[in-house]
């Protein structure tokens, strides 16, 4: 990796950190943003189109260039990446069960945590109150009052940071179209940050800032991991990581964002924003890598 690529990725990491942090703390300062369901829903519609297009139009073709074209290896690894995210979200993470919960903008695993711990964020819980049996799985030994709020903020940020690290890895291993990938990820980073900040807006600002820092640093950390992999691992490893990233991007776009955003109305506008996201990535791909180049 040349100095030019390293400097570009470092700049991208700084921008993504700033967007993630700003998105997560803004709802605490600007309540109207936290309540703007229409704008956030359309933004998620655009982001879902971007992620699906990045997976199909950009990442998979690049993975094919680095891996053998026989045996459909890229496609199989992509399915494994999708399945890994499926297990993280649906098996290992706590889940929401009602259609009303699924209609919200924030991920279901985050909603479940809020359902269990919502009183802690609002400050209504007495420090001596016992956790319910359902809540004990998220508790920390000896935690009470403000400590519980801080613990919840950390859990919420970590749940959302899983995706961000994987997104960052895809940027870190990228050889040529860094700006294309970063452009798609940056919009989702800000929207997800707003969703996180909205879920914590009722709590103390210091807890929100701590959660925002965890969330914001996750993508730069992923970029660092990707840079290390790109520098020291063979091209075939880059192809494997790109295929896994395609699977995770497809999961985020098709299985996480799409079902959620189309569950609470304004569907025509959201579908148009979805198509706009796909079109933007397609056009940017043609500009970055024109046919016959």
matplotlib code that plots the C-alpha trace (Angstrom):
import matplotlib.pyplot as plt

x = [0.0, 1.5, 1.8, -1.0, -3.5, -2.5, -3.0, -6.4, -7.5, -6.3, -8.4, -11.4, -11.0, -11.0, -14.1, -16.0, -15.0, -16.3, -19.6, -20.2, -19.5, -21.6, -24.5, -24.5, -24.3, -26.6, -29.9, -29.0, -28.5, -31.1, -34.2, -36.0, -33.4, -34.1, -37.9, -37.5, -38.7, -39.5, -36.1, -34.3, -36.5, -35.7, -32.1, -32.1, -33.8, -31.0, -28.4, -30.0, -29.7, -26.1, -25.1, -26.8, -25.2, -21.8, -22.0, -23.2, -21.7, -18.4, -17.2, -18.0, -16.4, -13.3, -13.2, -13.5, -10.3, -8.3, -9.7, -9.9, -13.0, -13.8, -16.1, -18.0, -15.7, -16.6, -20.3, -19.9, -17.8, -20.3, -23.1, -20.8, -20.4, -24.2, -24.7, -22.2, -24.2, -27.4, -26.0, -24.7, -28.1, -30.6, -29.0, -26.4, -28.0, -31.2, -34.2, -37.3, -40.5, -43.4, -44.2, -44.2, -40.6, -39.6, -41.1, -38.7, -35.5, -33.0, -31.9, -34.0, -31.2, -30.9, -34.7, -34.7, -32.1, -34.1, -37.3, -35.5, -33.5, -35.5, -36.1, -32.4, -31.9, -34.7, -33.4, -36.5, -34.8, -33.8, -30.2, -31.3, -34.0, -33.3, -33.1, -35.9, -34.9, -34.8, -32.5, -29.9, -28.2, -27.1, -26.2, -22.8, -21.9, -22.3, -23.6, -26.3, -27.9, -25.5, -23.3, -26.2, -26.9, -23.2, -23.3, -26.3, -24.8, -21.7, -23.8, -25.9, -22.7, -21.0, -24.0, -23.9, -20.1, -20.0, -21.2, -19.0, -15.8, -16.7, -17.5, -14.1, -12.2, -13.7, -12.3, -8.9, -8.3, -9.6, -6.9, -8.4, -12.0, -11.6, -13.7, -16.5, -16.7, -16.2, -19.0, -21.5, -20.4, -20.3, -24.0, -25.0, -22.5, -24.2, -27.7, -26.8, -25.1, -28.3, -30.3, -27.9, -28.0, -31.8, -32.0, -29.8, -31.1, -33.0, -29.8, -26.9, -24.7, -21.5, -23.0, -24.0, -20.5, -18.9, -21.2, -20.6, -16.8, -17.1, -19.3, -17.3, -13.9, -15.2, -14.9, -11.4, -10.4, -11.8, -9.9, -6.7, -7.4, -8.0, -4.8, -2.8, -4.5, -3.8, -0.2, 0.8, -1.7, -1.7, -4.1, -6.2, -6.9, -8.0, -10.5, -11.8, -12.3, -14.0, -16.3, -17.1, -17.7, -20.1, -22.1, -22.2, -23.1, -25.9, -27.2, -27.2, -29.0, -31.5, -32.1, -31.7, -32.5, -35.2, -37.6, -37.3, -37.8, -40.8, -42.7, -44.0, -45.3, -44.0, -43.0, -43.1, -40.6, -38.4, -38.4, -37.4, -34.5, -33.5, -33.3, -31.4, -28.8, -28.3, -28.1, -25.5, -23.2, -23.6, -22.7, -19.8, -18.5, -18.6, -16.7, -14.1, -13.7, -15.1, -15.7, -12.6, -10.2]
y = [0.0, 3.3, 6.5, 8.0, 5.3, 5.3, 9.1, 8.7, 6.0, 7.9, 10.9, 8.7, 7.2, 10.8, 11.8, 8.6, 9.1, 12.7, 11.7, 8.8, 11.0, 14.0, 11.7, 10.1, 13.3, 15.6, 14.1, 15.1, 18.7, 18.9, 17.0, 17.7, 15.5, 12.6, 12.9, 13.2, 9.7, 10.6, 12.0, 9.2, 6.5, 8.0, 8.2, 4.5, 3.8, 5.5, 3.7, 0.2, 0.8, 1.9, -1.2, -3.7, -2.0, -1.9, -5.6, -6.6, -4.0, -3.3, -5.8, -9.1, -8.2, -7.1, -10.3, -12.3, -10.6, -11.7, -15.3, -18.2, -18.0, -21.7, -23.4, -20.1, -19.5, -15.8, -16.5, -19.2, -16.9, -14.1, -16.4, -17.2, -13.5, -13.1, -16.1, -14.7, -11.5, -13.5, -15.4, -12.2, -10.4, -13.2, -15.8, -14.2, -10.8, -10.2, -9.8, -7.8, -9.7, -7.3, -5.7, -2.3, -2.8, -3.8, -0.7, 1.6, 2.9, 1.5, -2.1, -4.8, -5.8, -2.2, -2.0, -5.1, -3.5, -0.3, -2.3, -4.0, -0.9, 2.1, 3.3, 3.6, 6.0, 8.3, 8.4, 6.9, 3.8, 4.0, 2.9, 0.1, -1.4, -4.9, -5.9, -8.1, -11.7, -10.6, -7.7, -9.6, -11.0, -7.5, -6.4, -5.8, -7.1, -4.3, -1.8, 0.6, 3.9, 5.9, 2.9, 1.0, 3.9, 3.9, 0.1, 0.3, 3.1, 0.9, -2.1, -0.1, 1.3, -2.1, -3.7, -1.1, -1.1, -4.7, -3.5, -0.5, -2.5, -4.8, -1.8, -0.3, -3.5, -3.3, 0.2, -0.8, -3.6, -1.6, -0.9, 1.6, 2.7, 3.9, 7.0, 5.0, 2.7, 5.5, 7.6, 4.8, 4.0, 7.6, 8.2, 5.0, 5.9, 9.2, 7.8, 5.0, 7.4, 9.5, 6.3, 5.5, 9.1, 9.1, 6.0, 7.6, 11.2, 10.9, 10.0, 12.0, 13.7, 12.0, 8.6, 9.7, 11.0, 7.7, 5.7, 8.0, 7.6, 3.8, 3.9, 6.5, 4.8, 1.4, 2.2, 3.7, 0.6, -1.6, 0.5, -0.1, -3.9, -3.8, -1.9, -4.5, -7.3, -5.6, -5.0, -8.4, -10.9, -12.3, -11.1, -14.3, -13.2, -9.7, -11.6, -13.6, -10.5, -8.7, -11.6, -11.7, -7.9, -8.3, -10.7, -8.4, -5.4, -7.4, -8.4, -4.8, -3.5, -6.3, -8.0, -5.2, -1.9, -2.9, -4.8, -2.0, 1.0, -0.3, -1.2, 2.3, 4.0, 6.5, 3.5, 5.1, 7.8, 5.3, 3.0, 5.9, 6.8, 3.1, 3.3, 6.6, 4.9, 2.1, 4.6, 6.7, 3.7, 2.5, 5.9, 6.3, 2.9, 3.8, 7.0, 5.3, 2.3, 3.2, 0.3, -0.6, 1.1]
z = [0.0, -1.1, 0.9, -1.2, -0.4, 3.3, 3.6, 1.8, 4.2, 7.2, 6.0, 5.4, 9.0, 10.4, 8.4, 9.4, 13.1, 13.0, 11.2, 13.7, 16.7, 15.5, 14.6, 18.0, 20.1, 18.0, 19.2, 22.7, 21.7, 18.9, 19.9, 16.6, 14.8, 17.2, 16.4, 12.6, 11.7, 8.1, 7.3, 9.1, 7.4, 3.9, 4.8, 5.8, 2.5, 0.6, 2.8, 2.1, -1.7, -1.3, 0.7, -1.6, -4.6, -3.0, -2.4, -5.8, -8.1, -6.4, -3.8, -5.5, -8.9, -7.1, -5.0, -8.3, -9.5, -6.5, -6.1, -8.5, -10.6, -10.3, -7.8, -7.1, -4.1, -3.9, -3.8, -1.1, 1.1, 0.6, 1.9, 4.9, 5.6, 5.4, 7.7, 10.3, 10.5, 10.8, 13.8, 15.4, 15.0, 15.4, 17.6, 19.9, 20.3, 22.2, 19.9, 19.8, 19.0, 18.3, 14.9, 16.7, 17.7, 14.3, 12.8, 14.7, 13.1, 15.5, 15.2, 16.9, 19.3, 20.4, 20.8, 23.1, 25.3, 25.5, 26.4, 29.3, 30.5, 29.3, 32.9, 33.5, 30.6, 31.8, 35.3, 36.9, 38.4, 42.0, 42.6, 44.9, 42.6, 41.5, 37.9, 36.5, 35.6, 31.9, 32.6, 34.7, 31.6, 30.7, 34.3, 35.6, 39.1, 41.6, 39.1, 40.3, 39.3, 37.1, 36.6, 35.0, 32.6, 31.6, 31.1, 28.9, 26.8, 26.3, 25.3, 22.8, 21.2, 21.0, 19.3, 16.5, 16.4, 15.1, 11.7, 11.8, 12.3, 9.3, 7.2, 8.1, 7.2, 3.6, 3.3, 4.7, 2.2, -0.8, -3.4, -5.8, -5.1, -1.5, -2.1, -3.5, -0.5, 2.0, 0.4, 0.8, 4.4, 5.6, 5.0, 6.9, 9.7, 10.4, 10.2, 12.5, 14.9, 15.0, 15.8, 18.7, 20.0, 19.8, 21.9, 24.6, 24.4, 27.7, 29.6, 30.8, 28.3, 29.6, 28.9, 25.4, 24.7, 26.0, 23.7, 20.8, 21.2, 21.2, 18.1, 16.3, 16.8, 15.5, 11.8, 12.0, 14.0, 11.2, 8.6, 10.5, 10.6, 6.9, 6.2, 8.1, 6.2, 2.9, 3.7, 5.1, 3.7, 0.1, -2.5, -2.0, 1.6, 0.3, -1.9, 1.0, 3.1, 0.3, -0.2, 3.5, 3.4, 0.5, 2.6, 5.6, 3.3, 1.7, 5.2, 6.5, 3.4, 2.6, 6.0, 8.5, 6.9, 4.3, 6.6, 9.2, 7.0, 5.1, 8.2, 9.2, 6.1, 3.5, 1.5, -2.0, -1.0, 0.8, -2.3, -4.5, -2.1, -2.2, -6.0, -5.7, -3.5, -6.0, -8.9, -7.1, -6.5, -10.1, -11.5, -9.1, -10.1, -13.8, -13.0, -10.9, -13.2, -16.7, -19.2, -21.2, -18.8]

ax = plt.figure().add_subplot(projection="3d")
ax.plot(x, y, z, "-o")
ax.set_aspect("equal")
plt.show()
